[in-house]
Amino acid sequence: MLGWLRYVVLVFIILIPITIFDDVVSGIEHGGIRFAVRLLVLLLGLNVVRLIPLPQKQP
């Protein structure tokens, strides 16, 4: 149980700065560039989350 809690906390630690960056990006006037930057940052964040190993089951 503690392993899953640690996993979820690590995911939140990565995704919260992404949402803050998304708020900053929302100030960009040109819609196409704003969408591309948001998509790039989201894909980058999700790929980093994939690097975190899932907790193993305890015997």
C-alpha positions as a printed NumPy array, in Angstrom:
array([[  0.   ,   0.   ,   0.   ],
       [  2.8  ,   2.388,   0.868],
       [  4.415,   1.712,  -2.509],
       [  1.316,   2.893,  -4.384],
       [  1.064,   5.998,  -2.222],
       [  4.685,   6.847,  -3.019],
       [  3.99 ,   6.279,  -6.729],
       [  0.965,   8.601,  -6.712],
       [  2.903,  11.285,  -4.826],
       [  5.727,  11.13 ,  -7.386],
       [  3.22 ,  11.474, -10.223],
       [  1.676,  14.537,  -8.564],
       [  5.113,  16.054,  -7.987],
       [  5.708,  15.824, -11.732],
       [  2.25 ,  16.884, -12.94 ],
       [  1.692,  19.905, -10.669],
       [  4.557,  21.953, -12.221],
       [  3.182,  21.033, -15.645],
       [ -0.182,  22.6  , -14.761],
       [  1.569,  25.723, -13.466],
       [  3.545,  25.947, -16.712],
       [  0.277,  25.5  , -18.621],
       [ -1.148,  28.58 , -16.873],
       [  1.901,  30.576, -17.956],
       [  1.591,  29.315, -21.538],
       [ -2.078,  30.303, -21.667],
       [ -0.932,  33.928, -21.895],
       [  0.484,  33.347, -25.394],
       [ -1.64 ,  35.168, -27.937],
       [ -1.224,  32.897, -30.961],
       [ -3.489,  29.844, -30.537],
       [ -1.489,  27.411, -32.658],
       [  1.744,  27.984, -30.777],
       [ -0.061,  27.799, -27.441],
       [ -1.633,  24.455, -28.371],
       [  1.69 ,  23.048, -29.623],
       [  3.542,  24.052, -26.451],
       [  0.809,  22.595, -24.222],
       [  0.841,  19.327, -26.154],
       [  4.64 ,  19.119, -26.06 ],
       [  4.788,  19.709, -22.302],
       [  1.994,  17.198, -21.659],
       [  3.742,  14.52 , -23.716],
       [  7.034,  15.24 , -21.978],
       [  5.415,  14.957, -18.552],
       [  3.624,  11.718, -19.383],
       [  6.857,  10.192, -20.684],
       [  8.61 ,  11.112, -17.436],
       [  5.771,   9.504, -15.466],
       [  6.265,   6.313, -17.485],
       [  9.858,   6.158, -16.223],
       [  8.698,   5.775, -12.617],
       [  8.543,   2.036, -11.921],
       [  5.282,   0.639, -10.591],
       [  5.468,  -0.704,  -7.047],
       [  6.049,  -4.44 ,  -6.791],
       [  3.645,  -6.689,  -4.911],
       [  4.909,  -7.741,  -1.5  ],
       [  4.826, -11.519,  -0.882]])
